[in-house]
Amino acid sequence: MPSILIVTTSHAVIGDTGKPTGLWLEELTTPYAIFRDAGASVAIASIKGGAVPIDPGSAKGDLPASAKRFLADPQTKQALAATPAIDTVDVSAYDAIFLPGGHGAMWDLPDSAALAARLGQAYASGKVIAAVCHGPAGLVEAKRADGSPLVRGKRVSAFTNAEEAAMGLTKAVPFLLETRLAELGAHIESGPRFEPFAVRDGKLVTGQNPASSEKMAELVLSAVRD
């Protein structure tokens, strides 16, 4: 039975805008449901620990079935309300580490030395590293054993510059994720804006946007089994 660690953002505000953000709920709940239904053991951690901020835009209206299921379960709700901080987690116990997005991820995931170190450690030991939407922001400081960027030479998908522009947030985020990943030597691959798209390159799995969460999760399971 594979064991998967999900690491979320703890950041709750978009830059200087005062606009609330955090985790984009579907990007956690859809993979979580897919992983659990496949028999995987799943744990949730965050950058700072404690309650995970949820982007209010992802928790209103007609929620995806996975989100309704997650929020209706007292145990999963509690797991999101009391996460351990990533600097307290031993990642050697897991077969995969997955980073969901939400705009909050753009601030604290790349600034977490603990996350970068654990991603590098896990990758070096043959674990699967995965991220979706803004989650690949957590990959920008992750290094291979030789000190080179983890994403260098890898096929990678993430929230695109065009999608960020469509959201009107290109000036609010600390950097454009697609541009930064390309600067690190990643080979960026993407589909149409806001449509499902995910790519696997060996033990690295990435997805473009919230709609890509299902495809990304399925690729993670394939990578874990290989």
FENGIBEL-V597802 format. One record per residue. SS is DSSP state (H for helix, E for strand, - for the rest). Layout:
ss=SS
ss=SS
//
This chain:
ss=-
ss=-
ss=E
ss=E
ss=E
ss=E
ss=E
ss=E
ss=-
ss=-
ss=-
ss=-
ss=E
ss=E
ss=-
ss=-
ss=-
ss=-
ss=E
ss=E
ss=-
ss=-
ss=E
ss=-
ss=H
ss=H
ss=H
ss=H
ss=H
ss=H
ss=H
ss=H
ss=H
ss=H
ss=H
ss=H
ss=H
ss=-
ss=-
ss=-
ss=E
ss=E
ss=E
ss=E
ss=E
ss=E
ss=-
ss=-
ss=-
ss=E
ss=-
ss=-
ss=-
ss=E
ss=-
ss=H
ss=H
ss=H
ss=-
ss=-
ss=-
ss=-
ss=-
ss=-
ss=H
ss=H
ss=H
ss=H
ss=H
ss=H
ss=H
ss=H
ss=-
ss=H
ss=H
ss=H
ss=H
ss=H
ss=H
ss=H
ss=H
ss=-
ss=E
ss=E
ss=E
ss=H
ss=H
ss=H
ss=-
ss=-
ss=H
ss=H
ss=H
ss=-
ss=-
ss=E
ss=E
ss=E
ss=E
ss=-
ss=-
ss=-
ss=-
ss=-
ss=H
ss=H
ss=H
ss=H
ss=-
ss=-
ss=-
ss=-
ss=H
ss=H
ss=H
ss=H
ss=H
ss=H
ss=H
ss=H
ss=H
ss=H
ss=H
ss=H
ss=-
ss=-
ss=-
ss=E
ss=E
ss=E
ss=E
ss=E
ss=-
ss=-
ss=H
ss=H
ss=H
ss=H
ss=H
ss=-
ss=-
ss=-
ss=E
ss=-
ss=-
ss=-
ss=-
ss=-
ss=E
ss=-
ss=-
ss=-
ss=-
ss=-
ss=E
ss=E
ss=-
ss=-
ss=-
ss=-
ss=H
ss=H
ss=H
ss=H
ss=H
ss=H
ss=H
ss=-
ss=-
ss=-
ss=-
ss=-
ss=-
ss=-
ss=-
ss=-
ss=H
ss=H
ss=H
ss=H
ss=H
ss=H
ss=H
ss=-
ss=-
ss=-
ss=E
ss=E
ss=-
ss=-
ss=-
ss=-
ss=-
ss=-
ss=-
ss=-
ss=-
ss=E
ss=E
ss=E
ss=E
ss=-
ss=-
ss=E
ss=E
ss=E
ss=E
ss=-
ss=-
ss=H
ss=H
ss=H
ss=H
ss=H
ss=H
ss=H
ss=H
ss=H
ss=H
ss=H
ss=H
ss=H
ss=H
ss=H
ss=H
ss=-
//
